[in-house]
Amino acid sequence: MPKLKPFLNYQDQINNLITKKGLTISNLSFAEEKLKEIRYYALIDGYKSIFYDYTTRTYLSGTTFEDIVNLYDFDEELRLLVFKYICHIEQRIRSQISYYFCDKYSSSQNDYLNPNHYNYSRRNMGGINKLVQILTYNANSSSAHDYILYQRRKYQNVPLWAVVNTLTIGQISKMYSYMQSDVQSKISHCYEAVNERELRQHLKVITDFRNVCAHNERLFLYHSHTDIPDTVLHKKLGVPKTGSNYSVGKNDLFAIVIALRYLLPKDDFKQFYNGLRTIISSYRKKSFEDNTSKLLDSMGFHSTWNTILRYKP
């Protein structure tokens, strides 16, 4: 078993960063306050990557404590921005699922609790059964939401448009993937240039990034375990390839930018895009250009990323 790292107090942590890691710290009290506020692991281990030489296990010459804090602050602003617009998509997909499902069947909870009203294939059977169990509990037993209790007590029925608010984005994504093809098709037609399969892929990746944002985890380096589909925008933006596969914009942060371009209304995406440019511009003013380039590369932002509004999906 490897030897456990010894506990270090704040002064020891700072001394270690200066003497062993080569980090420049000019304001010791500022450094101590930030370590108390954020934690060494979350701040230093989380945001050292673009400033660190992993061969020598020391910081690149000239790197300051403020450089790491600036990157942490950038990532925090980025999380808030991405989370806001993912929530817009989440709200929209909830509305569309409840509308088109009820349009085909009814507002009775018996319909959405019926496994046969989904694509109840051998492949989907286990997932649909689990989803129906969750829906059944939320509609009939849970006391966590006043609006559910109201529907249950007054009407003895909790319609889908109410119960979808109790589901996580992951459960919503799976619910869409289990719906019958005609319902999926009507929902996908609400989005520009996205078919049923592509919407399923986008929602899976968005779910992963949404959870990173919601749990306050590091975002700029995150990669989903699922890829968004190849899109026209990949081609129009000249995203580089490795062999036949796009090397960026598939499961990294730029993939989310592309997904938002397809799933947000145009005006919403413009607001997101302007917010993103503002955050990046603010970081650039606080940092060296080389650090900004490393940051953009780590997020999968190809050199043409900021022309995304020029092209129609």
N, C-alpha and C positions, 0 to 999 in steps of 0.2 A: 504494500500500500504506500502511495506517495505521502510524504510528510505534509501535514496540514499547515497552511499558512498561519503565522502567528497573528494575533489581534494587534492592530496598530491604532493608536489614538490619532486625532486629527493632526497634531504636530508631526507625529511620525509619518503619517501618510504624505504630508507636504514635503518633509525632508527626503523621503524615498523618491518622490517625483523629481526633486531637484538633483540629488546626488547620484542616484542610480539610473534614472530614466532621462536625465538631461533636459527636463522641461523648465522653461524660464518662468519663474513666479516672482514678480516684483512687488505685488501687494499681498502680503501674507494673510492679513485679516480678511480680505475679500475672498481669498481661496478657502480659508477655513469656514466662512459663512456659507459658501456654495457647497462645500462638502457636507456641512450639516443639513443644508436644505434639500440636496438632491441625492446624496450618498455617493461614495467613491465608485461603487460598481456601476451604478446607473450613469454617472457622468463620465468618469475616466475610461472605464472599460467599454462603455457604450459608444463613445464619440471620439476615440483616439485614432480610428483606422486611417483616415487620410493624412494624418500627421506623423505616423509611426513607422519606424523601420523594423519589421518583424524579424529580420536577420540579426541585427545587433540588439534588438529589444530595447531600443532607445528612441526618443523623439527626434524628428528631423531638425537640423540646426535652425535656430531662430523661432521654434514653436513656443508659444506662450500659453499660459493657463487660460487667458482670455480667448484664444483661438478655439479651445475646446468648448468653452461656455457659449461662444457665438454660434457654434455648430449645434449645440444643444438647444439654444433659443430658436434657431432656424427650424429645427425638426419639430419643436413644439408648435410653432406657427403653422408649419406644413400640416401637422396632424389635425389641427383645428379646421383648417381650410378643407382638406380632403374629407374629413368626417362630415362637415356641414353638407357638402354636395352629395356624398354617398347617402346621407339621410334623406335628401330630396328624392333620390332614385328609390330608396327603400319605401318611402311613403307612396310614391307613384305606383310601384309594382304591387303593393298591398291593395291599393284602390282597384287596379286593373284585374287582379286575381279575383277579388270578391265580386266585381261587377260582371265579368264575363262568365264566371262559374254560375252565379245566381241567374244570369240571363238564360243559360242553358237549362238549369234545373229549377231552383226556387230559393227563397230565403229561409227555408226550413233547415234546421240543423241536421235533420235526418239525412239530407242530401249530401252534405260535406262529410258526414260520418259514415257514409256508405262507401266501402272500398271499391265497389264496382263502378263508381262514378269517376274513378281515376284510371290510368293505364295500368290495369292490374295484371301485368305480365309476370312470368316466373322471375324475371330479373328484378322487377320493382316490388314484388309482393311483400318482402320483409320490410322495406322502407316505408311502404304505404301503411302497413299494419302499425308500425311505430308512430307514424304521423297521425293516424286516426286515434291512437291511444292518447297522444298529447292533446289533440283537439277535443276528445271526449272528456278528459280531465278538466281542461280549461273551461269548457262549456258547462259541465254538470257538477263539478266538485270544487274547483278553485274559488277561493274567497279573496284573491289578491287584487281584484279590480272592481271598483264600484259599478262601472258601466255594465260589466258582465252580470253582477248580482241583480242590477235593475232589470235587465232583459229576462233573466231567469225567473225572477219573482213575479213580474208583471205579465209576461207573455208565455212563460214556460218554454221559451225558445230563445236561443242565442244565435242570431243570424251571422253569416260568415263575415259580413262587413264589420261586425263588432269583434269577433274572436280573432281575426287576423292581427289585430293590434297586440295580442298577447304573445305572438310568435316572434322568435328571433329572426334576424335576417337569414341565418343559415336554414332555419325551418321554412321560411318563405321561399328561399331558393329551391329547396327540395320539393316543396309543394308544387311550384311551377313545373319542375322537371317531371313530376308524376302525373300531371294533368293530361287529359286526353288531347290528341293532336289538334282537333278543331279549336279547342279553347286556347291552347298554346299559340296557335296560328293567329287568332284574333288579338292576343296580347302582344305578340311580336310585331304585328302590323302597326302598333302604336309608336314604334321606334323607327328611326330613319335607317334604311338599308341593313336591317338585322333580321335574320330568319330565326326559327324556333331553336335550332341547335346552337347558333351563335349566341343567342340571348342566354341560354343555359350556361354556356362557357363564361360569358361576361359576369353573370351573377355569382358564379362560384368564386371567381377571382376577387370581385368586389366584396364578397362576404369575408374572405381572408383579410383583406386590407381594412375593412371596417372594424374587425375584431382587434387588429393591431392598434388602430386609432382609439378605440373605446377603452382598451386596457393600458393606454399610455405607454406603449412600448416604442422602441426605436423604429422609425418609419422609413427614413431615406435609404437604408440598405436592405429593406425587406424584399424578399422574393416569395411569391405564392408557389404552392405545390402544383398549381394548375395554370395552364396558359390560356390567354384570350385567343380567339381565332385569328388567323392571318386576315388582314383587312386591306381594303383599297388604300387606306391612309398609310399603311406600312410602305406600300409601293410608291405612292406619290411623294412621300417624304424622303425616299431614298434610304430607308433604314438598312444598314449593312446586313449581309448574310454570311453565315458559316455553312458552306455547302448549299443546301436547299432551304435551310432554316434561318429565320431572322434571329440575329444575335442579341438584340435588345427589343424592348417594347412588347414582350410576350408575358412575362410574369413579374416584372419589376415596376418601379413607380411610374415609368413612362407608359407601361401597359394600362395603368389606371387612368392616365390622362387620355389615352386613346379610347378606353371604355367609356369615360365620361363624355367624350365628344359624340359617341354614338347614342348614349342613353339619356343625356340631359337635353331639355329644350335648348334651342340655339342661344337665346338670351341668357339662360342660366350658365351655359358653358362659357360664354363671353365673360361673365362675371367671375367665374372660377379662374379662367385663363388670366384675366387681369390681376386677380389676387395672387396667383402663382408668380407672375412676372414681378410684382411688387415685392414679394418675399425674397425672391432670388436677387433682385436688384439691391435690396437692403443688406443682404448678406455680402454681396460683392463689395459694397462700400466699406465693410468692416474687415475684409479679408484680402489676402493677396490673390491676384488673378489665377495663379497656379492652383491655389486651394479651391477656388470656385470651379475651375475646370475639372479637378478631381471629384468634387461634389457632384457635378452634373453627370460625369461619367459613371459614378457609383449608382446614380438613380436611373441609368439607362437612357439619358437624354442625349440623343443624337444631335449633331450640330444644327439640324434643320427643325428641331422640335418647336421653336417659336414661330414657325410659319404654318402651324397646324390649322389656323383659322382660314387660310387661303384656299383650302381644298374642301370639296364636298365629299362626305363619306360615300 
